[in-house]
Amino acid sequence: MCTAHCLAKVLILVISLLDKIRRQNLVWTVSEDYLAEGFEIFERDSFYEVSLIAYAYKVYDFKAFIDFAKENILNLTNRFDIMTIAFLILEENLKDELLIKRPGLKSYRKDFKSAAIRKNPKSFADEILKWYYETEDGSYPRTHENIVVILKKIRNIKVKNILDLIDMLLSIFKSYFHVENSTSIEKMEEIVEKAKKNPEILKSKPKSKNYLEDFQLEKYTIMSSEFFEESYENLKVVIETVEGETGETDFEKTVEKHFGKNILSKTDAHILESQVCTGIHKGIKIHMTKGDFPKESYYKSLIDEQKSSNREFYEKNHLTYKRGITTLKETIKNSLLKESEHYKIISSSGEVVPSKLWKIDRTSDNRVFKKEFLNDYGELRVDILLDSSASQHERASEVATQGYIIAEALSELNVKTRVVGFNNLFNYMVLNVFRDYEDSSYKNSEIFKYYPSGSNRDGLAIKTMIHLMKKSSAERKILIVLSDGKPNDEVNIASFGKKKLDAEDYVGNIAIYDTAMEVMNAKNIGINVLGVFTGEIEDLNSEKIIYGSDFAYITKMSRFSQIVGLFFKSVANKLE
């Protein structure tokens, strides 16, 4: 038995060795270069893939690309995604020529193409390969819009030399991948710029290091960058399933791994979900967290890094933002918090105001009385809601600073303030409570932990905040929403054909008008809502639909406090 087992192991090793030799011979034959090596970095094993890479050696100065990849791409943990894009660029530019010169490869390409189409995608690389070959036959299956855009770029790029390939890879990487550490990109940009002036620079030898060995050692490490809403590799749910089925527990664990433990008990979460997760939001679950992780983890380290980056952004213009805090503070104090000993506001009890009686039985706002207060700032509650979806990644530090400025101004006036970030992952809406009403001002620094990822279901977030705000007995309530005006949540985007989640997608006009309805519902019960627009100019119309006249478009951070201050003045005028 032992002998048979040993022979089997030897046989496997021999077959593996012969297979490797056969592929190396194939590289030498197609490339016509016995010095051609390094094709392993693509981690492509089929005869067609190996042949295509080998042909790239013949057409381009491909050793320069191999050296560049070893030096600058293989140290990225999402390298396989980048190298897959590189492969498809080569495929688009070389396949026709290769198949004319090597017609025997047509059947190999057909087999490779069929396998790519049949495969159930478990990664970005799988997904883009599948879509590339399916669209080749005129089929257009559902996929992420950014994959469509990337493939259009791949199909349109003409690679005349190896610098064209590197330049395109860098462009795609910068535009469509959310990178946590920009060092690698900066380094690549520098090399590309130098190479444009002196192409010989690409031919420099890589550092003396066994890159392939490192590649294999890191094969199962977590990705350091995030593609679109979430990195596919980070979402290990599809890999960890049994017989293709994903349990709810898997999703829950993944969400907790990303954002920290849920501060709601299962009972409280179910009660809250039954009250707010209705209609188009049915099937969505709520994960409320304060960003507490039971131990040091990869995701905690990402948040900590982002906090440092956000804080650094603030400190660079500390004096300007400090003046902004003071300006906003004075505006709020002089408008909503009258300096006089006594002030009156419209209330649900007190002295009847005849001009307000029309509201009875016509609206849900029962504030038809005038009530006198003695500088009781506790009668005001302000909630700040931060869109924490991945589309905010490039503006993360600005959004965090804006939230911090408002919170600081209110805290200095002892106004009860709550700051919450929101985003979605799978069928979960995550509410990250950076600070609560009763927290001291030092908790404002937690806002710098603002870390965008996932998608956004604005309507449900606002609906949930309204539900929570209604529990407060405060006479005046204000909700400030910092968002890009583009609610978008495709629930099953990361499940890739595994268990379909029992919840509806939240996209397009449906999402926009649902969010607008929730803003209207808030106003109807006397909650003043301000939308602070943090998105792209093309989404400004959506912001207008959602918030009507109560929105602020901030083009300069230096004017942020003034513009938000105008809203507080308008609220004060409504209350007089």
C-alpha positions, 0 to 999 in steps of 0.5 A, spaced: 500 500 500 505 504 501 509 503 495 503 504 491 502 511 494 509 513 493 508 511 486 502 515 485 505 521 488 511 520 484 507 519 478 503 526 479 510 529 480 512 527 473 506 529 470 506 535 473 513 536 471 512 534 464 506 539 463 510 544 465 516 542 460 510 542 455 508 549 456 515 552 456 516 548 450 510 551 447 512 558 449 519 557 446 516 555 440 510 560 439 515 566 441 521 563 437 525 566 443 529 560 447 530 566 453 522 567 454 520 566 461 516 569 466 509 567 463 507 564 470 506 571 473 499 571 469 497 564 472 494 562 466 495 555 464 491 553 458 495 552 452 491 557 448 493 562 454 500 560 454 500 561 447 497 568 447 502 570 452 508 567 448 506 570 442 506 577 446 514 576 446 514 575 439 510 582 437 512 586 443 518 587 448 515 583 452 520 582 457 520 589 459 513 588 461 514 582 465 520 586 469 515 591 470 509 587 473 514 583 477 517 590 480 510 594 480 504 589 480 506 582 483 506 586 490 499 588 489 494 583 493 489 584 487 494 583 482 491 577 479 485 582 477 490 586 474 494 581 470 487 578 467 485 585 464 492 585 461 491 578 458 484 581 455 488 587 452 493 582 449 487 577 447 484 583 443 490 586 440 493 579 438 488 573 437 486 574 430 494 575 428 495 569 432 490 564 429 492 566 422 499 564 424 497 558 428 491 555 426 491 549 430 490 553 436 483 555 434 480 549 438 484 550 444 481 557 444 474 555 443 475 550 449 478 556 453 472 560 451 467 555 453 470 554 460 470 561 461 463 562 459 460 556 463 464 558 469 460 561 475 464 567 477 467 567 484 472 573 482 472 579 478 477 576 474 472 570 472 466 575 471 470 580 466 473 573 462 466 571 462 463 577 460 468 578 454 467 572 451 459 572 452 459 579 448 463 576 443 457 572 441 453 578 441 450 576 448 449 581 453 448 578 460 447 582 467 453 585 470 456 591 473 456 597 469 463 598 470 465 592 467 462 594 461 466 600 461 472 597 462 471 592 456 469 598 452 476 600 453 479 594 452 476 593 445 478 600 443 485 600 445 490 599 440 497 596 443 503 598 438 508 598 444 509 595 451 508 602 454 501 602 451 499 596 455 502 599 461 499 606 460 492 602 459 493 598 465 494 604 470 489 608 467 484 602 469 487 601 475 486 608 478 479 609 475 475 603 477 479 600 483 479 603 490 486 603 492 487 603 500 494 605 499 496 610 493 504 608 494 504 603 488 500 607 483 504 613 484 510 609 483 507 606 477 505 613 474 512 615 475 515 610 471 510 611 466 512 618 465 519 617 465 518 611 460 515 616 455 521 620 455 526 614 455 523 607 453 529 604 455 527 605 463 522 599 462 528 594 461 531 595 467 532 588 471 528 587 477 530 587 484 534 580 486 528 577 489 524 571 488 517 574 486 514 568 483 515 565 490 512 571 494 506 570 489 505 563 491 506 565 498 501 570 498 496 567 494 490 566 499 492 573 503 486 578 503 486 584 497 488 591 499 484 594 494 477 594 493 474 594 486 467 597 485 463 596 492 467 591 495 473 587 493 470 580 490 476 576 494 474 580 501 467 577 500 469 570 501 461 568 502 461 564 495 467 561 497 466 558 504 459 555 502 457 548 502 454 545 495 453 552 492 448 555 498 450 561 502 446 561 509 444 567 512 449 566 517 455 567 512 452 574 510 452 576 517 459 574 519 461 577 513 458 584 514 460 584 522 467 582 519 467 588 515 464 593 520 464 591 527 459 587 531 452 589 531 450 593 537 442 591 536 440 584 539 437 580 534 430 581 537 431 589 537 434 588 530 428 584 528 423 589 531 426 595 527 426 591 521 419 589 521 417 597 522 422 600 517 424 594 512 417 594 508 415 595 501 421 596 496 426 595 502 422 588 504 428 583 506 433 588 508 436 587 515 439 592 519 446 592 522 448 597 527 455 598 529 459 603 533 465 600 529 468 596 535 472 589 533 473 584 537 480 584 535 485 587 531 483 585 524 485 587 516 478 591 516 480 595 522 486 596 520 483 599 513 479 604 517 484 606 522 488 608 516 482 612 513 482 615 519 489 617 519 488 620 512 481 624 514 485 627 520 491 629 516 486 632 511 483 636 516 489 638 520 492 641 513 487 646 513 486 646 521 485 654 522 480 655 516 476 649 518 476 652 526 474 659 523 468 655 520 466 651 526 466 658 530 462 661 524 457 656 524 456 656 531 455 663 532 450 662 526 446 657 530 446 660 536 444 667 533 438 664 529 436 657 533 438 658 540 436 666 541 441 669 546 435 673 549 433 670 556 426 667 553 424 665 546 418 662 543 417 656 538 412 653 535 410 647 539 405 641 540 403 644 546 402 651 549 399 657 547 394 656 541 397 660 534 390 661 530 394 662 524 396 654 525 390 651 526 389 649 518 394 644 520 389 640 524 386 634 520 390 636 514 397 634 516 401 630 521 404 636 524 400 637 530 405 643 532 399 649 532 401 652 539 407 657 541 411 655 547 416 659 551 423 656 553 428 659 558 435 658 553 433 650 553 438 648 548 436 641 550 429 642 546 433 641 539 436 635 536 440 634 530 442 628 526 447 628 521 447 622 516 453 620 512 453 616 505 458 611 506 458 608 500 464 606 495 462 612 490 464 617 496 471 614 496 475 619 492 471 625 497 472 621 503 476 626 507 472 632 505 465 628 507 468 626 514 471 633 515 464 636 513 461 632 518 466 633 523 465 641 522 457 641 523 458 636 529 463 640 533 459 647 532 453 643 535 457 640 541 460 647 543 453 649 544 451 643 548 446 641 542 444 634 542 447 631 536 448 624 533 452 622 527 451 616 523 454 613 517 450 608 512 452 603 506 449 597 504 452 590 503 448 584 501 442 584 504 444 588 510 444 596 511 449 598 516 448 604 520 455 606 523 454 610 529 460 615 530 457 619 536 450 619 539 446 624 543 449 623 550 456 622 548 461 628 550 465 632 544 471 628 544 467 623 540 467 627 534 473 625 532 470 618 531 467 621 525 474 621 522 473 613 521 468 615 516 470 609 511 466 609 504 465 602 501 459 598 499 452 601 496 447 606 498 440 605 500 438 612 502 431 612 502 431 606 507 437 610 511 433 616 512 426 612 514 430 609 519 433 615 522 426 618 522 423 612 526 429 613 531 428 621 531 421 620 533 423 617 539 426 623 542 421 628 545 425 634 543 421 640 540 425 641 534 429 636 530 433 637 524 436 631 519 442 633 515 444 628 510 451 628 506 450 624 500 452 624 492 445 624 490 445 617 487 442 612 491 444 605 488 443 598 491 444 592 487 443 587 492 445 580 489 451 584 485 456 580 490 453 573 490 455 571 483 449 566 482 449 563 489 443 564 493 439 569 491 437 574 497 430 575 498 430 583 497 429 588 491 434 592 487 434 599 489 436 603 483 435 608 478 428 613 478 425 608 483 431 609 488 431 617 487 423 618 488 423 613 494 428 617 497 424 623 496 418 620 499 422 619 505 424 626 505 417 629 504 415 624 510 420 627 515 418 634 513 410 632 514 412 630 521 416 637 523 423 634 522 427 639 518 431 636 512 437 639 509 441 635 503 448 637 503 450 634 496 457 631 495 457 628 488 458 629 481 455 635 477 451 630 473 447 627 479 445 634 481 438 634 478 437 627 483 439 631 489 434 637 487 428 632 486 430 628 493 431 635 497 427 640 493 430 647 495 433 644 502 439 642 499 446 645 499 451 644 493 458 645 496 463 647 491 469 650 496 470 647 503 472 654 505 464 656 504 461 650 507 460 653 514 457 659 511 452 655 506 450 650 512 449 656 516 444 659 511 440 653 512 439 653 520 437 660 519 432 658 514 429 653 519 429 658 525 425 663 520 420 657 519 419 656 527 418 664 528 
